Amino acid sequence: MGTGTAVVHFTDNRAKHVGGSGVGGGTIKGLGSLICGIEDPLQLDALAMKGSASKLNLTISDLGYEEISFLGADMTASNFASVKSRKTEDLAAGILRLVGETVGIISSICARELNCREDIIMIGKVAQSPYIRQVLDLVGKLYRTRFHYPDNPGFATVYGAALKYRYDQNIRS
C-alpha cells in the first residue's frame, strides 16, 4: 500500500502481479488536503482515531436491511453518502475508512481466489496506520481473511527489492 495499491501473489519464490487499485496513500493525501485541509497522513490518522466514519457513510441498516449476504447492518453500503457531520475528525475517519475498505476488499477477494486467505501481508507506509489496520482487520473478519503487518512495513518494498537482487545474483553465479 503505497501511493496506490498493488496486489502481488508470491509463491514458490515467484511474484505475480494480480491487480490493484489507484486507491492508497495518494488518495489519503489528496482527499485529506481537499476535504480536511491536512496533507500530513500521520496527523490525519490521529484525527481519524478520534472520529467516526459512520457519521458520513450510508450503512446496510440505513437501506433498511439487517444484513446483506455476509455483511452486517453496520457495514458501509456507500462511502460519504450520508454526511451528518463536517467535523474534521469524522471526515478524516471517512477518508481512511474508504481507503482501508477498498484495499481490504480487493486484497481479500484476490486472496480468496488464490487460496491464500490466511496470508495477506500488508506492506508500505499506509500499512503503518493504526486506523487503516483496524479497518483491514474488520474487512478480514467479514471476508474470512487474515492480514499480517510486518515490523516497519514502510521499508518492506526496499527490503524485498534487495532480496530479489541478491537472489538473482546467486542464480547467475
N, C-alpha and C positions, 0 to 999 in steps of 0.2 A: 504494500500500500504506500505508494509514493504520490506523485502529483496526480496520477491516475492509478488504476489498479490492474495488475496483470495476474492471471491465474495460470500457474505453471504446474504441471504434473511431473513429479520427479520419482522415478523408479528405475531400478537396475542400472544405476549410475548414468541415467539419461534424463534429460529435461525436455519437456514438450510444452510449448505454449498452447494452452487450451482456449483461452479467450480473455476477456477482461472488460473494463469499462473506463471511461474518462472520469469517473467519479472517484475522488480520493482527496489527498491533501490540497491539491489545487482548488478543488471545489470548496473545501473548508475555508481556505484563504480568501478566495474570491467572494463567496457568499458572506463570509464574516465581515469583509470590508464593505460590501454593498448594503447589507442588512443591518449590521451592528456597528459599523464604523471601526471595526477592530481587525487588524491584519495578523496579529500575533496569535498563532494557533494555541500556544500554552495559556494565554490569557483567555481565549475563547473556551478552552477546555475547562478552566477553573470556573468560569461563569456558568457553563452548561451543567456542572455538577450542582449548582445552586438552583437551576431552573427546571422547567417541566415541559417536555415536548407535547404532552397531552393537551396543553393549552393552545396548540397550533394545529395538531393533526386530527383528521377525521378518523375515528376508530370503527371497528366492526360493529360495536354496540350503537354507535351513532347512526348506523344504517338500519338499526332495528333487529340485529341478529345477536344471538348469544354466542355463536361461533360460526365459522365458515370453514369447512374441511377440518384441518387441524389447528386453525387459527382461533385463538380465544377472543373474547369480546373486547379486550383492551388493546388488541393489536392494531397497528396502523393500516387503515384502508387507503388513505391518501395523505401524503405529506403536505403540510401548510394549507390544507383545505378548510380548516375551521379555526381561523385566527381569533382567539378570545383574549389574547394578551400581546402587548407590544413591549413587554419588559425585556431588556437586553439579555438577561439570563435565560428566559424562556426561548427567545429567538436563537441564542447560541445552542441550547439543547435541541431545538428543532433542526438546525443545520447538521449537528453531529449525529443526530438520530437518522436523518436522511442518508447521510454517507455510510454510517455503520450498518444500517439495514440493507442498503443496496449492495454493499460489498459482501456482507454476510450471506445474503440470499444467493447471490451469484456464486460465491465460493461453495456454499452448501449444495447447491444443485449440481455443480461440476463434480464435487467430491462424491456425491451420491451416484452419479453416472459412472464414475471411475472406480467405484468400490473402495474408497478410502475415507469414509465418513469420520473416522476417529483421528485422522492425521492431517488436519488442516493447520499448517504453520503460517502464522501471520508475521510478516516482516515489513520493514520500512518505518519511517518516523511516525506515521499515523498510528501504527500498532503500539506505540508508547502511551497513547491517550487512555487514561482510566475510563473516561466516558465511553469512548469507542469500544473498549474491551467489554464493558457492561452490556452494550447493545449487541455485540457479536456473541457473547455468551447467551443472551436471551434468544437470538436467532438460532444458535446451536441447539438449544433445548427444543425449539419448535421443529427444526429440521432433523433432529436426532444426529447432529454432527458435533464434532469437538474441535475447538480452536486451541492452539498452543501458542504461547508467546515467549520466544527465547529472550534471554537477557540481552539488553542493548539491541533491540530489533532494528533500529535505525542504521546499524552498521552491518547488518546481515548480507546485504547485496554486495558490499565491498568484500566481505569475508568469502562469500560464495564465488565471486569472480577470482579471487586469489587461489582458492582451492581448485577451481576449474583450470586455471593457468598451470598450477603445479601438476595436476592430473594429466593435462595434455603434454607437458614436458616429459613426464615419466613414460608416457606411451611412445613418444618419439625416440626415447633413449634405447 
